[in-house]
Each structure stands twice: as C-alpha cells, then as structure tokens.
Amino acid sequence: MKVLYFDCFSGISGDMTIGALLDLGVDKELFRSELDKLNLSGYEIIIQKKVKNGITGTDFEVIINEDYEKFQEKIKQHEHQEQHEHDHHHDYHNVSIHHHSHEVRNLKSIETMIDLSDLTQSVKDFSKKVFKEIAKAEAKVHNKDINEVHFHEVGAIDSIVDIVGVAICLDILGIKKVFSSPLHDGTGFINCQHGILPVPVPAVMEMLVESKIPYISENVNTELVTPTGMGIIKCLASSFGNMPAMIIDKIGYGMGKRETGRFNALRVVMGTLFEEDKITEEISILETNIDDMSPEIISYTVERLFESGALDVFCTPINMKKNRSAVMLTVLTKKDLEEKLVSIILKETTTLGVRVSCKNRYCMNREIVKVDTEFGEVRVKVASNGEIKKVAPEYEDCREIAMKSGKSISSIYSIVNEKSKYLI
C-alpha cells in the first residue's frame, strides 16, 4: 500500500501541498492536462525549483488575472534568471487569460463546477469534501447557513486550483492512505479578507474543534496553517502523530512563501508501511452454555456486551445433557476487557461459569471513511492487507437513510458502494 506522511513542521497551505506532491515526481504535463478539465479560466500557474536554507524543493504559485502585469514581470525576471542559472528548471503554464473581476462563489457553485468537469470521480469527491469542510467552518464562524456563505479566500481561483490540484496529484500518485505530524502554526495577527484577525484564524480554529488533531503554537509571528491547508489535511489524514514504520521511497518539499526566519516548507514522505501484511493480535474468547433462560434476556445481554466493547457476540444452538435445547453464548474481546465482559455475563444470565481461551488472529488494517452521497455523508468501513482491499457501507447509516427516504436498503447499499469505488 502506497502511503504518505505529511511533516507539517512549518504548517501547511494549499500551494505548499501541491508543491510537495509535485516534488515527489508527479508528471507536470499530466497534472496540467487534468487541471484543464476543471474548465476554470482567469489564472496562470508557475512551477519552479527553489532553494531555501540549502534545500531544494518545488514552489507552486497561482497568478490570477488581476495580477496579469505582475505576472508578466515575473516571467521576464525568470527568463533573465534562466540565462544565468542552468541548474534550475522553471516551468510556466498558460491556462487562460481573461480580464474580469473576482467572482464571489458559494459552496453550491463550486460543487457544480467540479461535478460538470471531466475530472475523475475520486478527484471530484475529495475536492468537494474539502470545500464542504471549510464551508462548515466558515458558516459556523459567520453564523450563516452553509449555503449562504460566500467564499472570498476559499472561493478564490487560487484556492480552487490548490484544492483540486492536490486531489489530482493524490490520484496520479495512487496514494491509498495518509498520515500526518501534529500541525505547527505561528502566532500574532494576519491581514485577511475580513480584516486583521488572530492566528490561528477563526476558520482554522473551528476546524480544530473536536477533531483530535494535535496543534502546536510556535514563536513565529505569522500564519503557518491556512484554512485551505487545514481543510486538506483534516480530510486527508487518517491519524496524526509520529511517522509510522515505513519503507521510504521518495521525499518532496513544497516551498512556503513567507519569510519565517527558518526553513519554511512542507515535507511529504512517500513509501510503504513496514510489514503491514503481518498484523496479528491476541484476543480472548468467552463461552458459556445456557438452557434455562428467556430469549429476551439473552438478547438484552448481547446488547450490553456490544455496548461494553465486545468485538463480536453470537449464539449457537446446541443440545445439552438429557437432550435439552440450549444456546452457547460466545464473546470475542480484547484481553483488557475480559474481566468486564465476564462480569456482565455472570450478572445478566443464569450461567454459573464462563470458559476463557486465548487465540491469535490475523487482522486487516481497518478504518472508517466518510463518503459523500446525495443523501449526505455515509460511513464506510475500509479494510486492507497488502494488495487486498475491501469496503463495506455501515449498516446503521444505510438503514437510517432507507427509513427516511423510503428507498430500499439494497438500493442505498448500491449507491454507497458506487461512491466508494475510489477507496479500493
């Protein structure tokens, strides 16, 4: 499984993320052709190698049409620089040029633009997921409905290019899972569309709420984590912390624009998880035979056991002495919950004892991912082991949608499975 580790020692932004992913070896011509499918006009992009603190990385910059003259001046400067620097490769791409003012966009208009494009479904789904995450934060901060929020910085051309561009790069690289370090941000104040605001800006702070994302404030007097960067990494990373045991293939650096007094870049490490197909764990198996208890009480006991953390609970019909019909209650549990679940069995049932055995089991990597559907977000269980990968919609979510919509639960499963194809 190909994975990425985002080392956010100097924060994260949309342009830094694209720069780092391009630095990993994304084919620039393929990236451009995919970006053209968005059918978005009025901007230029500059992709170039830069050296900061003696380290070479990729700088990605979006120039919108209002800054056309400034862009032309940059072109001249770079062309002049190329005559003296043969060891650097500078790359410019003319997407289109139109002289018109900034459009004010809301979430619906951005989603429509993405849906009408010829981008792959996985790129569309991830891009919309990021925009929706940022929109929810902006709506909360400004006390508006999510569809009433008019984006300025988020809906600007450069942010649209950044978010969709990141999704394109991930798709091209074939990334299956992403991990991230804690997020490092600066302090002080930053001049934004809404005036001078504290760092982190309110939208970033809102996205941190109940996210369990570790956030570290550094003594750097500027913003290091932008709303776009925050939205991207929150929707992308499956966990935050130290880099997992992995075999490293490549490292990419995406250069930051601000002078922070130290190396300002995003480092992204690409590789494969170490011995990911040999994951085993020890579990306890609890068993007891019951022949003198109401089925209703057994049902209640099963519910209690699941609520208390049992991995699985099931009943098997058996015949006991004197050929009495009975059931064998079996509980699979992690060892640290063993005594707790035995106590529940002894309390809630008529049994006088519980058999305990320990077994090792092979496990696939498992995580819960949310996918967007016409009915809203639906949880999907994703399991993987090497090249083997499986997805399964969460029953409770599908059941709730079926009850509310009046559609059959099988049709809901089909819709969710179709939306989950990109996860395999």
MARVO-310945 format. One record per residue: residue in three letters; x, y, z of N, C-alpha, C in turn. Coordinates in steps of 0.1 Angstrom, whole numbers, plus 2048, in hexadecimal, padded with zeros to 3 digits. Example, Ala and Ser with C-alpha at 12.3 -4.5 7.8 and 13.67 -1.06 7.14 Angstrom:
<atoms>
ALA8847C784E87B7D384E8847DF84E SER8807EA8478897F584788180084F 
</atoms>
This chain:
<atoms>
MET8097F480080080080080980C800 LYS8078157F680F8227F680982C7FF VAL81183180880C83B812814848812 LEU80F85281881685F819817863828 TYR82186982C82286F83982587E837 PHE81C88683C81D89583B82589A848 ASP8308A08468388A58518368B4851 CYS82C8B985A8288C685A82F8CF864 PHE83D8CE8638458D586D8448E486C SER8408E986083E8F785D8308FA858 GLY8268F285D8188F58598158EE84C ILE80A8F28468058EC83A7FC8F6833 SER7FD8F78267F58FF81D7F28F8810 GLY7E98FD8087E58F67FC7F18F67F2 ASP7F89017F08039027E780F8F97EB MET8118F97F881C8F17FE8198E27FB THR80D8DE7FD8098D07FB80B8CC7EC ILE8068D47E38088D17D58178D07D2 GLY81F8DA7D782D8DA7D48348CE7D9 ALA8308C97E58368BD7EA8338B17E2 LEU8268B07DE8218A47D68288A47C8 LEU8298B07C28308B17B583E8AD7B7 ASP8448B07C28528AD7C585589E7C6 LEU84A8977C984B8887CA84C8827BD GLY84A8897B284C8847A583F88379C VAL83588B7A082988B79882C89178A ASP82888B78082B89077282489D770 LYS82B8A876D8258B576D81C8B6761 GLU81F8B07558168B174A8098AA74D LEU80989F7537FD8987577F58A0761 PHE7FC8A676B7F68AE7757EE8BA76E ARG7F58C07647EF8CC75D7E28C7755 SER7E48BC74E7D88B77467CC8B474F GLU7CF8AE75B7C48AB7647BE8B8769 LEU7C68C276D7C18CE7727B98D6768 ASP7BC8D575B7B58DB7517A68D6750 LYS7A48CA7557968C475578D8CB75E LEU7928D376778A8DB7707828E6769 ASN7878EA75D7818F475578090175D LEU78B90576478B91176C79591B765 SER79092776279893075B79D93C764 GLY7A694375F7AB9507667B694E76F TYR7BF94576C7CB9437757D793E76D GLU7E293F7737EF93976E7F5931779 ILE7FD92877680592178181492177E ILE81C92278882A92178782F915790 ILE83690C78A83C90179184B90278F GLN85290379A8619057988688FF7A4 LYS8748FB7A287D8F67AD8839027B4 LYS8839017C188990C7C98929067D4 VAL89C90E7D88A59097E38A39137EF LYS8A090D7FB89F9148078A790D812 ASN8AE9148198B790F8248BF90381E GLY8C39048128CB8FA80C8C48ED807 ILE8B78ED8088AE8E28058A68E57F9 THR8A68DC7EF89E8DE7E38908D87E4 GLY8868E07DF8798DB7DF8718E17D3 THR8648DF7D385C8E57C88538F07CD ASP8538FB7C684A9067C983E9067BF PHE8329077C48269077BC81F9147BF GLU81C91C7B48159297B680A92A7AC VAL7FF92F7B07F49337A77F39427A6 ILE7F394779A7F29557977E4957790 ILE7DC95F7977CE9627917CF96E788 ASN7C596F77F7C69797747C7987779 GLU7C398B7857C499978A7D399C78B ASP7DC99278D7EA99478F7F2991782 TYR7EB9937777F198F76A7FE996767 GLU7FE9A376980A9AB7678159A6770 LYS8129A477D81C99F786821991782 PHE81898977C81C97C77782697D76C GLN82398676282C98875783A98D75B GLU83A99576684799A76B84F98E771 LYS84798577784E97977D854970772 ILE84C96F76785196775C85E96D757 LYS85F97A75586B98175087697E75A GLN87397F76787E97D77188396F770 HIS87A96576F87E95776F886954762 GLU88195A75688995874A89795D74B HIS8989697518A596F7538AE96675C GLN8A79617678AF9587708B394B76A GLU8AB9467618AE93975A8BB93A752 GLN8BE94674D8CB9487468D794674E HIS8D594875B8E19477658E093B76D GLU8D593476E8D49287768CF91C76E HIS8D991476A8D59097618D18FD769 ASP8D48FD7768D18F177F8C38F2784 HIS8BB8FC7818AD8FD7868A48FC77A HIS8998F577C88F8F47718838FB775 HIS87F90576D87390D770868909766 ASP85C90876B85190276384590B764 TYR840910759834919759829912751 HIS81D91475581290E74D80791974C ASN80391C7407F992573D7EC91E73C VAL7E391F7467D69187467CD92073E SER7CB92D7417C39367397C494473F ILE7C194E7377C295C73C7B5963739 HIS7AE9687437A19707417A297B74A HIS79F9877467A099374F792995754 HIS78F98F760782992767784992775 SER77B99777D77D99878B77B98B792 HIS77F98A79F77D97E7A776E97A7A8 GLU76B96E7A575E9697A775C9657B6 VAL7509687BC74D9637C97469567C8 ARG74B94C7CE74593E7CC7409397DA ASN7369317D97329297E573591A7E3 LEU7329137ED7359047ED72E8FE7E1 LYS7219017DF71A8FA7D47208FD7C6 SER7249097C472990D7B77379067B4 ILE73F9047BF74B8FD7BE7498EE7BB GLU73F8E87C373C8DA7C17378D87B3 THR72F8E17AE7298DF7A07358E0796 MET73E8E97977498EA78E7518DD78E ILE7548D879A75B8CB79B7548C0795 ASP7478BF79873E8B479273E8B4783 LEU73D8C077D73C8C176F7498BF767 SER7548BE76F7618BC7687638AD764 ASP76E8AA75D77189D75977C896762 LEU77D89C76E78789677878288877C THR78B88078278787378677E874793 GLN77686A79576D86B7A077486C7AE SER77F8667AF7878677BC78B8757BE VAL79087C7B379488A7B47888937B8 LYS77D8917B27718987B576D8977C3 ASP76C88A7C87678877D577088E7E0 PHE77E88C7DE7878927E87868A17E8 SER7868A77DC7858B67DB7798BB7E2 LYS76D8B57DF7618BA7E57618B87F4 LYS7678AD7F97688AA8077708B580E VAL77B8BA8087838C480E77B8D180F PHE7758D580376D8E18037628E180D LYS75B8D680F7508D58187558D7826 GLU7618D18297678D283776A8E183A ILE7708E88307738F68337668FE833 ALA75C8FB82B75090282B748901838 LYS7498F583E7428F384B7498FC856 ALA7568FD85575D90585F75A91485D GLU75A91885075792684D74892A852 ALA73F92084F73192385372F924862 LYS73791C86973691D87873C92A87D VAL74792E87774E93A87C745946879 HIS73F94686D73795286972895186C ASN72494687371694387770D94486B LYS71093C86170893C85570692D851 ASP6FB92B8496F991E84370591B83A ILE70890E83971490A83071290F822 ASN70690F81D70391380F70392280D GLU70392A81970393881871093E819 VAL71A93681C72893B81D72E93E80F HIS73294B80D73994E80174794F803 PHE74F9467FD75D9457FF7659507F9 HIS76E9547FF77895E7FA7859577F8 GLU78D95580279994F8017979407FD VAL78D93980378B92B8007869297F2 GLY77D9327ED7779317E077F9387D5 ALA78A93E7D97929457CF79893A7C6 ILE79C93F7BA7A29367B07AD92E7B5 ASP7B69357BC7C392E7C17BF9227CA SER7B59247D37B29197DC7AB90E7D5 ILE7A39117CB79D9067C37A78FE7BC VAL7B19057B67BC8FE7AF7C48F67B9 ASP7C78FB7C57CE8F47CF7C78E77D4 ILE7BA8E87D77B38DD7DC7B28D27D2 VAL7AD8D67C67AB8CC7BB7B98C77B7 GLY7C38CF7B67D08CB7B27D68C17BC VAL7D48C27C97D88B87D27D18AB7D0 ALA7C48AB7CD7BD89F7CA7C28987BE ILE7C68A07B47CB89A7A77D98937AA CYS7E189A7B27EE8947B57ED8877BC LEU7E48877C67E287B7CE7DD86F7C5 ASP7D48737BC7CF8697B27DA8637A9 ILE7E386C7A47ED86879B7F78607A3 LEU7FB8637AF80485B7B77FF84E7BC GLY7F184C7BC7EB8407C07EC83D7CF ILE7EB8487D77EC8477E57E08417EB LYS7E28377F47D78307FB7D5835809 LYS7DF83A8107DD83F81E7E784A821 VAL7E285382A7EB85E82D7EB86083C PHE7F78628417FA8658507FF873850 SER7FE87985C80488785E80A88986C SER81489286C81989687980F8A087F PRO8128A488C80A8AF89280C8BB889 LEU8028C488A8038D088280A8DB889 HIS8148E188481B8EC88A8168FA884 ASP81290388C80D91088781591B88E GLY81392788981993388F81093A899 THR81394689B80B94E8A580995C89F GLY8039658A78029738A27F597589B PHE7F597E8917EA9818897ED98187A ILE7E397F8727E497E8637DA98785D ASN7DD98E8527D499684A7CC98E840 CYS7BF98C8437B698383A7AB98B834 GLN7A398482C79898B82578F99282F HIS78D98C83B78599284578C99C84F GLY79899F84C79F9A98547AB9A285B ILE7B09A88657BB9A286D7B6998877 LEU7BA98C8767B598187E7C097A885 PRO7BD9748917C896D8987CB960892 VAL7D795B8947DC94E8907DB94489B PRO7D49388997CE93488C7C293C889 VAL7BF93E87C7B39458787A793D87D PRO79B94387F78F93C88478B93087C ALA78C92F86F78892486779191886B VAL79E91A86C7A890F8707A590B87E MET7A291488779F910895792908895 GLU78890B88E77C90488D77E8F6888 MET7868F487E7898E78797918DE883 LEU7978E488C79E8DD8977958D78A1 VAL7898DD8A37808D98AD77C8CB8AC GLU77E8C38B777A8B58B77808AC8AC SER78B8B18A67928AA89C79C8A08A1 LYS7A18A28AD7AC89A8B37B989C8AC ILE7BA8A78A47C68AA89D7D08B18A6 PRO7DC8AC8A97E58B38B17EA8C08AB TYR7E98CB8B27ED8D88AD7F78DF8B6 ILE8028E38B080D8E98B780F8F88B3 SER80F9018BC81190F8B98209128BB GLU8269178B083591A8B08379298B2 ASN84392D8B684693B8B784A9418AA VAL8419418A0843946893838950890 ASN83B95C88E83196788D82A968880 THR82395D87C81B95D86F81395086F GLU80A94F86580294486380993985C LEU80992D86181092185A805917855 VAL7FA91685C7EF90D8587E4915852 THR7E19148457D791C83F7CA91383F PRO7BE91A83D7B291283D7B2908832 THR7B790B8267B890181C7C18F5820 GLY7CD8F88267D58ED82A7CF8E5835 MET7C88EC83E7C18E58497B68DB844 GLY7AE8E083A7A48D88357A98CC82D ILE7B48CE8267BA8C381F7BF8B8828 ILE7C78BC8327CD8B183B7C38AB844 LYS7B88B28487AE8AD8517A68A2849 CYS7A48A483C79C89B8347A588F82F LEU7B289182F7BB8888297C187E833 ALA7C688383F7CE87A8487C5871850 SER7C98648517C285B8597C685B867 SER7D286186A7D68628787E186D878 PHE7E48728857EE87D8877F7878892 GLY80487A88F80E87689981C873893 ASN82486A89983186789382F85F886 MET83985F87E839858871838849874 PRO82F84286E82F83387083B82C86A ALA83D82086F84881886984581685A MET84E81B85284B81A84385881A83C ILE85881483086381482786282081E ILE86C82981F86B83681887083580A ASP86883980086B8397F28708477ED LYS8688517F186B85F7EC8688697F6 ILE86E8757F586B8807FE86988D7F5 GLY85E8947F885B8A07F085A8AC7FA TYR85F8B87F585E8C47FD8568CE7F5 GLY84B8D47FB8438DE7F68478EB7FC MET84C8F57F58519017FB84690B7FF GLY84891180B83F91B81084392980B LYS83993280B83C93F805841949810 ARG83E94781C84195182784F94F82C GLU85695A830863959837860958846 THR86494C84B86194A85986D94A862 GLY87994C85C88594B86488B93D865 ARG88593485E88A92685E88491F852 PHE88891285088490B84487490A843 ASN86E91183A86091183885B90982D ALA8578FC8308538F382584B8E882B LEU8448E182383D8D58278448C9821 ARG8488BF82A84F8B38258458A7825 VAL8448A181A83B895818844889815 VAL84287E81C84A87281B841867814 MET84586180A83D857803844849805 GLY83D83F80884283180A83882780C THR83C81C81283281181583480D823 LEU82980A82A8298068388317F983A PHE8387F98448417EE84783A7E284D GLU83B7D68468357CA84A8267CB84D GLU81F7D38448117D58478087C9845 ASP80D7BF83E8057B383C8077A8847 LYS80E7AC8528117A285D80B7A786A ILE8007AE8697FA7B38757F27A887C THR7F67A58887EE79B8907EB7A189E GLU7E179C8A57DE7A08B27D97948BA GLU7DA7958C77D578A8D07C778F8D5 ILE7BE7868D57B07898DA7AC77E8E3 SER7A27818EC79C7778F578F7728EF ILE78C7668F177F7608ED77875B8F9 LEU76D7618FC76475E908759755903 GLU75674A90A74B74190674473C912 THR73773B91072F73591B72272E915 ASN71D72391A71171C91570672091E ILE6FA7239186EF7289206E272091B ASP6DB71A9246CF7129206C3716929 ASP6C47209316B972393A6B673293B MET6B673892F6B47479306AC74B924 SER6A475692669B75B91B6A4761910 PRO6A075F9036A77658F86A87748F9 GLU69E77B8FF69E7899006AA78E909 ILE6AD7869136B878A91C6C5788915 ILE6C677D90C6D277B9056D47878FB SER6CA78B8F56CA7968EB6D07A38F2 TYR6CA7A58FE6CF7B19066DD7B090A THR6E27A490E6F07A29116F97A4906 VAL6F57A08FA6FD7A28EE6FF7B18EB GLU6F47B98ED6F57C78EB6FF7CD8F5 ARG6FE7C99027077CE90C7157CB909 LEU7187BF9047257BC90172B7C48F6 PHE7237C68EB7287CE8E072A7DD8E5 GLU7217E28ED7237F08F272F7F18FA SER7337E690173F7E790A74C7E4903 GLY74C7E28F57587E18EE75C7D48E8 ALA7527CA8E87557BD8E37587BE8D4 LEU7617B68CF7647B68C17597AF8B9 ASP7547A58BE74979D8B87427958C3 VAL7357938C172D78B8CA7237838C1 PHE7237758C471976D8BC7147618C4 CYS70975C8C17037518C87027458BE THR7067398C370572D8BB6FC7238C1 PRO6F171E8B96E87148BF6F07078C2 ILE6EE7018CE6F46F58D26EA6EC8DA ASN6EE6DF8DB6E66D78E46EF6D38F0 MET6EA6D48FC6F16D19086ED6C490E LYS6F16C191A6EE6B49206DF6B2921 LYS6DA6A69206CC6A291F6C66A8913 ASN6CE6AB9096CA6B08FC6C26BD8FD ARG6C56C59066BE6D29086C36DC8FE SER6BA6E38F76BE6ED8EE6C46F98F5 ALA6CF6FF8F06D670A8F76DD7128ED VAL6E471D8F26EC7258E96FA7268EF MET7047278E771272A8EC7147398E8 LEU7167418F371974F8F17287518F0 THR72D7578E473B7598E273E7678E0 VAL74876C8E774C77A8E675B77B8E3 LEU75E7838D876C7868D576F7948DA THR77B7948E177E7A18E878D7A38E8 LYS7917B08E979F7B38EC7A27AF8FA LYS7AE7AB8FD7B27A690A7AF7AF916 ASP7B17BC9137AF7C691E7A07C8922 LEU7977C391A7897C491D7837B6923 GLU78C7AC92478779F92777F79E934 GLU7857A493F77E7A394C7717AB94C LYS7717B69457657BE9457597B793E LEU75C7B09337527A992C74E79C933 VAL75779593975378A94174A78E94C SER74C79995374379E95D7357A1958 ILE7347A694C7277A994672079B944 ILE72779193E72178493C71B77E949 LEU72477E953720779960714780966 LYS71378D96470979596A6FC794963 GLU6FC7939566F079494E6EA78794A THR6F277C94B6ED76F9476EC765953 THR6E77599506E574F95B6F174695C THR6FB74895470773F95470E740961 LEU71573596471D73597072C73696D GLY73073796173E73895E74073B94F VAL74C74094C75074493E75E73E93B ARG75E73792F76B73292A77373D923 VAL78073D92578874791F794741918 SER79674590B7A27409047A874C8FC CYS7B474B8F97BB7568F27C07518E4 LYS7BE7598DA7C17568CC7C87618C6 ASN7D175E8BC7D67698B47CE76A8A7 ARG7CD7768A27C57778957CD78088C TYR7CC77D87F7D17868757C7791872 CYS7CB79E8717C27A986F7C67B1862 MET7BC7B585B7BE7BF8517BE7CD857 ASN7C57D78517C47E48557B67E9853 ARG7B17F085D7A37F485C7A1803860 GLU79980A85979681885C78881C857 ILE78282685D77582B859777837851 VAL77283884577384383C765848838 LYS76385583875685B83475685E825 VAL74C85A81E74A85D81073E86680E ASP73F86F80573387880272A8717F8 THR71D8717FB71286C7F27078767F1 GLU6FE8747E96F387D7E76EA87E7F4 PHE6EC8757FD6E587580A6ED87A815 GLY6F987E81270288381D70E87A81F GLU71687C82972187482C71D866831 VAL72485C82D72284E83172F848835 ARG72F84184173C83B84573E82E83D VAL74A82B83A74E81F83275A819839 LYS75A80C83C76580584276E801837 VAL77B80583878580282E7907F8835 ALA7917ED82F79B7E38347A57E082A SER7B27DE82E7BD7DC8247C77D382A ASN7CE7CB8217D97C28257E17C0819 GLY7EC7C88187F47C880B7EC7CD800 GLU7EB7C47F57E37C87EA7D47C57EB ILE7D17BE7F67C27BB7F87BC7C77FE LYS7B07CB7F97A97D67FF79A7D37FD LYS7927D78087847D580877D7E180E VAL7717E48097697EF80F75B7EA812 ALA7567EF81D7487EB8217417F6827 PRO7357FA82272E805828729801836 GLU72880B83F72380984C71480784C TYR7107FC8517027F88516F9803857 GLU6FC8088636F481186A6F181E862 ASP6FC82385B6FA82F8526F182C847 CYS6F38208406EA81D8356DC81A839 ARG6DA8148456CD81284A6C681F84D GLU6CD8298536C68368566C283D849 ILE6CB83D83F6C88438326BC83C82C ALA6BB82F82C6B08278266A382B82D MET6A382C83A69782F84269283D83E LYS69B84783D69885583A69385782C SER69A85082269885381468D84A80E GLY68A83F81568083680F68582C805 LYS69282D8026988247F869C8177FF SER69E80D7F76A28007FD6B1801802 ILE6B47FA80C6C17FA8126CB7F5808 SER6C77EB8006D07E67F66D57F17EB SER6CB7F97E86CE8047DE6D880E7E5 ILE6D68117F26DF81A7F96ED8147F9 TYR6EE8067FC6FB8007FC7028017EE SER6FA8007E37008017D670580F7D3 ILE6FE8197D87028277D670F8297DD VAL7108257EA71C8277F272881F7ED ASN7258137E873080B7E37368117D6 GLU72D8177CE73281E7C273A82A7C5 LYS7368327D073E83D7D474B8397DB SER74C82D7DF7588287E77628227DE LYS7608217D176981A7C877781F7C8 TYR77882D7CA7858337C978E82F7D5 LEU78782A7E078F8267EC7968197EB ILE7938127E079A8057DE7A68077D5 
</atoms>
